[in-house]
Amino acid sequence: MNILTIDAGTTNTRTLLWRAGAVVAQAQLETGVRNTAIDGHNGALKQALRDTIASVLASAGIALSAVDLALASGMISSPMGVQEVPHLPAPAGLAQLAQGMQAVDLPDVLAQPLWLIPGVRNQHGAVGLHNVEAMDMMRGEETEVVALLERLQLRGAATLIMPGSHTKLISVDEQRRILGCSTTIAGELLQAITQHTLIKQSVDGGFAQTLVPKMLLAGAAAAQKTGLARACFSVRTLGQFSAVECNERANFLMGAVLSGDLLALRNSTAIQMRPDTPLVITGKPMLRQALGLLIEEHGFFYGKRIIVDDQQQANLAGHGALLIAAARGLISRQETV
């Protein structure tokens, strides 16, 4: 079978072509539902879908008519995507996600129906100041969680840390169901501070290239003591009045921003975590290393810690979509491995 999986988020659209559980071709564009918010319509998103699909089909040397199935996850199922699919209430796992899939016809994009995978929200009623911290939601990460738990063959409850533009802290139970999540905008915040504030000059507008533990931990400690805003300005002070190098200053800033994720991990009521719950850390190599070091240094966690490697986290969204499609009966299990 020729299967398309589409991961369309806020800023990027990524399309993979799979055959017998292996990626045959892939394409990505920096277009997502952010463009819908800016433009007031989803024309740019649909064009990105057409372009990435055309690219992978051309690379594989097949026609659109040869595609047997198309699957999509992420913000594409939000009101700013191609069709809204309501979030599933937690707890939700493979079976619930498969049942919640919806097919949408997009004749200006695909000849076949596009199967959308729903997101997951924390199980709560009306939201107000009394419980807003306990409420959260995801679109896209649920599909990656399905793949990650399968690849790691995790059994029992666990907490997943998935940093990116947003950091997702996700609780799963013994049945591999998502119990809830807590989100921070650490990645976006780090980018904004690095590239769009006075601090840009102090870090040359770039992120840390290599990990410097001493500076990372110092930045986190500063933010914990005097607040993020003050810690950020200390990066400028270090640039003007010390011999601290640019990469070290970038580490200090990264530690200051990521310290907020540690506070959320420890204190958020949106997730269910005990100090002995296994902790799985995924994401870009630098963020994986940094978060692992910060958690170890702060000493509030003493369970098993798993830092996912590049191979284990490759193409998670696509693999998860295949697993969910197999659970729905759209493909055989052999198509996922």
VMD Tcl script that draws the C-alpha trace (Angstrom):
set ca {
  {0.00 0.00 0.00}
  {0.99 3.62 -0.58}
  {0.03 5.62 2.51}
  {0.35 9.36 3.04}
  {0.74 10.72 6.56}
  {0.49 14.45 7.11}
  {1.62 16.28 10.23}
  {0.30 19.84 9.90}
  {0.93 22.07 12.88}
  {1.03 25.74 13.70}
  {4.09 26.60 11.60}
  {4.97 23.56 9.47}
  {3.36 20.96 7.22}
  {5.21 17.68 6.79}
  {4.09 14.87 4.48}
  {5.51 11.34 4.35}
  {4.85 8.55 1.89}
  {4.96 5.10 3.51}
  {5.13 1.65 1.97}
  {5.25 -1.53 4.09}
  {6.05 0.45 7.22}
  {8.98 2.36 5.71}
  {9.26 5.98 4.60}
  {9.65 6.18 0.82}
  {9.66 9.98 0.45}
  {9.06 13.08 2.53}
  {8.57 16.84 2.11}
  {8.11 19.78 4.44}
  {7.05 23.44 4.13}
  {7.05 26.24 6.68}
  {3.31 26.74 6.38}
  {0.68 25.84 8.96}
  {-2.48 27.04 10.64}
  {-0.66 30.21 11.68}
  {-1.14 31.27 8.06}
  {-4.87 30.68 8.40}
  {-4.96 32.97 11.43}
  {-3.06 35.67 9.54}
  {-4.89 35.35 6.20}
  {-8.38 34.67 7.50}
  {-8.73 31.54 5.32}
  {-6.98 28.17 4.92}
  {-5.82 28.65 1.33}
  {-2.12 28.65 2.25}
  {-2.52 25.48 4.29}
  {-4.29 23.70 1.43}
  {-1.57 24.82 -0.97}
  {1.07 23.43 1.38}
  {-0.81 20.13 1.41}
  {-0.94 20.06 -2.39}
  {2.74 20.98 -2.72}
  {4.11 18.50 -0.17}
  {1.92 15.71 -1.53}
  {3.05 16.45 -5.09}
  {6.67 16.46 -3.94}
  {6.59 13.06 -2.25}
  {4.66 11.48 -5.12}
  {7.17 12.84 -7.63}
  {10.06 11.52 -5.54}
  {8.44 8.09 -5.41}
  {7.48 8.16 -9.09}
  {3.80 7.43 -8.53}
  {0.55 9.22 -9.40}
  {-1.98 10.59 -6.91}
  {-4.36 7.83 -7.96}
  {-1.88 5.28 -6.59}
  {-2.33 6.52 -3.02}
  {-4.36 4.01 -1.02}
  {-4.86 5.96 2.20}
  {-4.21 9.46 3.56}
  {-3.94 10.25 7.29}
  {-3.38 13.54 9.08}
  {-2.72 14.74 12.63}
  {-1.95 18.02 14.33}
  {-3.58 21.43 14.07}
  {-5.05 20.46 10.71}
  {-8.05 19.16 12.71}
  {-8.52 22.49 14.53}
  {-10.95 25.25 13.52}
  {-8.05 26.85 11.61}
  {-7.27 23.62 9.73}
  {-9.33 21.94 7.01}
  {-12.13 20.68 9.27}
  {-12.54 20.74 13.03}
  {-12.56 17.42 14.87}
  {-13.45 17.90 18.55}
  {-10.86 16.97 21.15}
  {-11.38 13.63 22.86}
  {-11.67 13.88 26.64}
  {-8.95 12.13 28.62}
  {-8.31 9.35 29.35}
  {-7.74 8.52 25.68}
  {-5.45 5.96 24.11}
  {-5.04 4.03 20.89}
  {-8.60 2.64 20.83}
  {-10.25 5.99 21.54}
  {-8.12 7.83 18.97}
  {-8.92 5.23 16.33}
  {-12.64 5.46 17.04}
  {-12.50 9.25 16.97}
  {-10.94 9.52 13.50}
  {-13.03 11.39 10.93}
  {-12.79 11.33 7.14}
  {-13.07 14.60 5.22}
  {-13.35 15.10 1.47}
  {-10.92 17.66 0.04}
  {-11.35 17.36 -3.73}
  {-9.06 20.35 -4.32}
  {-6.26 18.53 -2.48}
  {-6.82 14.77 -2.72}
  {-8.91 12.32 -4.70}
  {-9.24 10.14 -1.58}
  {-10.78 11.07 1.79}
  {-8.32 12.46 4.32}
  {-8.62 10.76 7.71}
  {-8.13 13.25 10.55}
  {-6.92 12.10 13.97}
  {-8.48 14.01 16.89}
  {-6.60 15.77 19.64}
  {-7.04 15.15 23.37}
  {-8.11 17.52 26.13}
  {-7.96 17.16 29.88}
  {-11.24 15.92 31.37}
  {-12.82 18.98 32.93}
  {-16.11 20.83 32.73}
  {-16.52 24.58 32.59}
  {-13.23 26.42 32.93}
  {-12.74 29.42 35.22}
  {-10.06 30.93 37.41}
  {-10.63 28.18 39.96}
  {-9.50 25.38 37.60}
  {-7.89 26.92 34.52}
  {-4.44 25.59 35.47}
  {-5.79 22.03 35.45}
  {-7.15 22.39 31.91}
  {-5.04 21.79 28.79}
  {-5.20 20.22 25.36}
  {-3.11 18.85 22.50}
  {-3.34 18.30 18.77}
  {-0.62 16.18 17.22}
  {1.30 15.10 20.30}
  {-1.25 12.34 21.02}
  {-0.24 10.67 17.76}
  {3.45 10.93 18.63}
  {2.77 9.48 22.09}
  {1.17 6.39 20.52}
  {4.28 5.77 18.42}
  {6.75 6.55 21.20}
  {5.15 4.20 23.71}
  {5.12 1.45 21.07}
  {8.76 1.94 20.14}
  {9.96 2.06 23.74}
  {7.65 -0.82 24.72}
  {6.78 1.02 27.90}
  {4.59 -0.73 30.41}
  {3.04 1.10 33.34}
  {2.43 4.75 34.08}
  {4.87 7.34 32.75}
  {5.37 11.06 32.23}
  {6.54 12.32 28.85}
  {8.34 15.61 28.26}
  {8.10 16.74 24.65}
  {9.80 20.12 24.08}
  {9.45 22.06 20.85}
  {7.79 25.37 20.05}
  {5.63 24.37 23.01}
  {6.69 21.96 25.74}
  {4.12 19.26 26.42}
  {4.20 17.43 29.75}
  {2.00 14.35 29.32}
  {0.79 11.74 31.80}
  {0.00 8.21 30.58}
  {-1.38 5.28 32.55}
  {-0.80 1.53 32.60}
  {-3.14 1.08 29.60}
  {-1.06 3.59 27.57}
  {-3.88 6.11 27.75}
  {-3.22 9.84 27.92}
  {-4.50 11.08 31.29}
  {-3.74 14.75 30.78}
  {-1.15 17.28 29.69}
  {0.37 20.57 30.73}
  {1.74 22.99 28.13}
  {4.32 25.76 28.29}
  {5.45 28.06 25.47}
  {9.12 27.65 26.39}
  {10.32 27.13 22.81}
  {8.46 30.13 21.44}
  {9.59 32.21 24.39}
  {13.23 31.26 23.90}
  {13.02 32.14 20.21}
  {11.29 35.44 20.89}
  {13.84 36.51 23.50}
  {16.75 35.35 21.34}
  {15.66 37.04 18.14}
  {13.23 39.83 19.00}
  {14.47 41.56 22.16}
  {17.48 43.53 23.31}
  {19.07 40.21 24.30}
  {19.54 39.33 20.61}
  {22.81 41.27 20.52}
  {24.14 39.38 23.54}
  {23.63 35.95 21.93}
  {24.18 36.98 18.30}
  {20.56 36.08 17.61}
  {21.35 32.37 17.97}
  {20.73 29.45 20.30}
  {23.21 27.38 22.30}
  {25.31 25.17 20.03}
  {26.89 22.95 22.67}
  {25.78 22.28 26.22}
  {27.65 24.08 29.00}
  {26.18 22.59 32.20}
  {27.55 25.26 34.55}
  {25.92 28.08 32.57}
  {22.66 26.21 31.98}
  {22.25 25.55 35.69}
  {23.23 29.12 36.58}
  {20.55 30.50 34.27}
  {17.91 28.22 35.78}
  {18.95 29.18 39.31}
  {18.78 32.89 38.45}
  {15.26 32.57 37.04}
  {14.12 30.60 40.07}
  {15.51 33.24 42.43}
  {14.73 36.60 40.80}
  {12.37 35.72 37.93}
  {12.71 35.11 34.22}
  {12.74 38.78 33.20}
  {15.64 39.58 35.51}
  {17.58 36.44 34.49}
  {17.21 37.41 30.83}
  {18.73 40.83 31.42}
  {21.65 39.16 33.16}
  {22.56 37.70 29.75}
  {23.16 41.26 28.52}
  {25.18 42.06 31.65}
  {27.36 39.01 31.07}
  {27.94 40.12 27.49}
  {29.05 43.63 28.44}
  {31.01 43.13 31.61}
  {32.41 39.58 31.65}
  {34.57 37.22 29.61}
  {31.69 34.73 29.26}
  {31.49 33.55 25.63}
  {28.41 33.78 23.39}
  {27.58 30.06 23.56}
  {27.83 30.21 27.35}
  {25.46 33.19 27.46}
  {23.02 31.28 25.23}
  {23.20 28.38 27.69}
  {22.41 30.74 30.56}
  {19.36 32.02 28.68}
  {18.21 28.50 27.79}
  {18.47 27.45 31.43}
  {16.46 30.47 32.54}
  {13.64 29.72 30.11}
  {13.58 25.96 30.68}
  {13.41 26.44 34.43}
  {9.73 27.23 33.88}
  {9.19 23.74 32.50}
  {10.59 22.30 35.72}
  {8.14 24.35 37.76}
  {5.29 23.04 35.62}
  {6.55 19.47 35.91}
  {6.70 19.73 39.67}
  {3.59 21.78 40.41}
  {1.06 21.57 37.56}
  {-2.29 20.07 38.51}
  {-2.92 19.24 34.83}
  {-0.72 16.13 34.99}
  {-0.50 13.19 37.33}
  {3.11 12.59 38.27}
  {4.77 11.02 41.25}
  {8.51 11.43 41.89}
  {9.06 7.74 41.11}
  {7.10 7.75 37.83}
  {9.30 6.88 34.82}
  {10.17 10.02 32.89}
  {10.63 10.01 29.09}
  {12.37 13.01 27.53}
  {12.20 13.54 23.77}
  {12.77 16.47 21.39}
  {15.85 18.06 19.83}
  {19.21 16.77 21.18}
  {20.12 20.03 22.93}
  {16.76 20.29 24.68}
  {16.81 16.60 25.66}
  {20.22 16.99 27.28}
  {19.37 20.29 28.93}
  {16.10 19.12 30.47}
  {17.66 15.87 31.64}
  {20.45 17.79 33.39}
  {18.09 20.31 34.98}
  {15.81 17.58 36.32}
  {18.76 15.64 37.73}
  {20.21 18.76 39.37}
  {16.97 19.79 41.04}
  {16.62 16.37 42.67}
  {12.83 16.20 42.92}
  {12.61 13.20 40.59}
  {14.10 9.81 41.46}
  {12.40 7.39 39.06}
  {13.72 5.87 35.86}
  {14.71 8.50 33.30}
  {14.67 7.65 29.57}
  {16.24 10.13 27.15}
  {15.00 9.20 23.69}
  {17.57 9.03 20.88}
  {17.22 10.34 17.33}
  {16.32 6.96 15.86}
  {13.61 6.29 18.45}
  {11.90 9.60 17.76}
  {12.23 9.68 13.96}
  {8.91 10.17 12.12}
  {6.84 9.74 15.28}
  {3.75 11.49 13.94}
  {3.64 9.33 10.82}
  {4.26 6.08 12.65}
  {1.63 6.94 15.23}
  {-0.88 7.70 12.48}
  {-0.25 4.25 10.97}
  {-0.78 2.56 14.34}
  {-4.05 4.44 14.88}
  {-5.22 3.59 11.35}
  {-4.46 -0.09 12.00}
  {-6.48 0.04 15.22}
  {-9.37 1.50 13.21}
  {-9.09 -1.35 10.68}
  {-8.07 0.89 7.78}
  {-4.79 -1.00 7.25}
  {-3.22 -4.19 8.50}
  {-0.76 -4.24 11.38}
  {1.96 -5.32 8.92}
  {1.79 -1.87 7.32}
  {3.06 -0.28 10.55}
  {6.36 -2.16 10.92}
}
mol new
graphics top color blue
foreach p $ca { graphics top sphere $p radius 0.5 }
foreach p [lrange $ca 0 end-1] q [lrange $ca 1 end] { graphics top cylinder $p $q radius 0.2 }
display resetview
